[in-house]
Amino acid sequence: MSYNFKTIKVIPAAAELINIILSKTQRKTPTVVHPGYAISRIRSFYMRKIKFCQETLNEKLLNILENFPKI
């Protein structure tokens, strides 16, 4: 089995990867917390962001590992 190494995607640096994930999180989740919100609502707001960020990071890392050539 031969591999075409030119088709392998470039793996972003750690800072770049973090910026990509945080940017996607910012775009895909709500962004405004109002002062009158109950603490439980604020907590769930941030937990939703954290879970989304976790899932996105997991997807990115799995994608990197799956595209890595198996020698």
Helices and strands as residue ranges (DSSP letters): G 5-7, H 14-28, H 39-67
